[in-house]
Amino acid sequence: MSIHVGRVTADATVKEFESGKSVVNFTIAKNRSYKAKGSDEWKEKTTYIEVAYWLGTGVASRLRKGAVVEVNGWEDVRVYENGKGEHVGVITLQADDIVVHSSGSPTTNSED
């Protein structure tokens, strides 16, 4: 189990299956600042984590782009080959608990 705090990168989506189960999917970004060895310059590194939450869909409406969230669950890594033939690793998390610390901005629908 691990805990991660980050910002939601895009509004969460809900996927419903024929079996009646639903999953909330979203991605968080975690930023870390550091100084490179032998340098006084600060650098920033961002890690992205894809999150799946199977325990209810009610939280999805609060998982808007920019929201600060804390997620607790089990990590895994998914690897795939992109269009350039490169292998890409993706950190995934099966969340058991989500705490929304601040809300993101409401999105507007340009089709209205």
C-alpha positions in Angstrom: 0.0 0.0 0.0 1.2 3.5 -0.7 -0.1 7.0 -0.3 0.3 9.7 -3.0 -0.8 13.4 -3.0 -1.0 15.2 -6.3 -3.2 17.3 -8.6 -5.8 15.8 -10.9 -4.6 16.3 -14.5 -8.1 16.1 -16.2 -11.7 15.6 -15.0 -12.2 12.0 -13.9 -14.2 9.6 -16.1 -16.6 6.8 -15.1 -16.7 3.6 -17.1 -19.6 1.3 -16.7 -19.4 -2.4 -17.6 -22.2 -4.8 -18.7 -21.7 -6.7 -15.4 -23.0 -3.6 -13.6 -19.6 -2.6 -12.1 -18.2 0.9 -12.6 -14.8 2.3 -12.3 -13.6 5.9 -11.8 -10.4 6.7 -13.8 -8.2 9.7 -13.4 -4.5 10.7 -13.4 -2.6 12.7 -10.8 0.6 14.6 -11.2 3.2 14.8 -8.4 5.8 17.5 -8.6 9.2 17.3 -6.9 11.8 20.1 -6.8 15.5 19.3 -6.4 19.0 20.7 -7.1 21.2 18.8 -9.4 24.5 17.7 -7.9 27.1 20.5 -8.2 24.5 23.1 -9.3 22.6 25.9 -7.6 19.8 25.7 -10.1 16.4 24.2 -9.0 14.8 21.7 -11.3 11.4 20.1 -11.2 10.4 16.6 -12.0 6.8 15.5 -12.5 5.5 11.9 -12.0 2.2 10.9 -13.4 0.1 8.1 -11.8 -3.0 6.6 -13.4 -5.6 5.8 -10.7 -8.6 3.4 -10.9 -11.2 3.5 -8.1 -13.8 0.6 -8.1 -15.5 1.3 -4.7 -18.1 3.9 -5.9 -18.6 6.6 -8.5 -19.9 9.4 -6.2 -16.4 10.9 -5.8 -16.0 11.4 -9.6 -17.8 14.7 -9.6 -15.3 16.1 -7.2 -12.3 14.9 -9.2 -11.9 17.8 -11.5 -8.8 19.1 -13.2 -6.6 20.9 -10.7 -8.0 19.3 -7.6 -5.5 18.3 -4.9 -6.2 14.7 -3.9 -4.7 12.0 -1.6 -5.0 8.5 -2.9 -4.2 5.3 -1.0 -3.9 1.9 -2.7 -1.8 -0.7 -4.5 0.8 0.4 -7.1 1.7 -1.5 -10.2 3.5 -0.7 -13.5 2.1 -1.2 -17.0 4.5 -1.3 -19.9 3.6 -0.8 -23.6 5.3 -0.1 -26.9 4.5 3.3 -28.4 4.2 4.2 -32.1 8.0 4.8 -32.2 8.8 1.3 -31.0 9.9 2.6 -27.6 8.9 0.8 -24.4 7.0 3.1 -22.0 6.3 2.5 -18.3 3.2 3.8 -16.6 2.6 3.8 -12.9 -0.9 2.7 -12.0 -2.7 2.6 -8.6 -5.8 0.6 -7.6 -7.2 3.1 -5.0 -8.8 2.0 -1.8 -9.3 5.5 -0.5 -9.5 9.0 -2.0 -9.5 12.2 0.0 -10.2 15.4 -2.0 -8.2 18.2 -0.3 -9.2 21.1 -2.6 -11.5 21.2 -5.6 -10.4 21.9 -9.2 -12.0 24.4 -11.5 -15.3 23.5 -13.0 -15.0 22.7 -16.7 -17.1 24.4 -19.3 -18.7 22.6 -22.2 -18.0 24.5 -25.4 -20.9 22.7 -27.2 -23.6 24.5 -25.1 
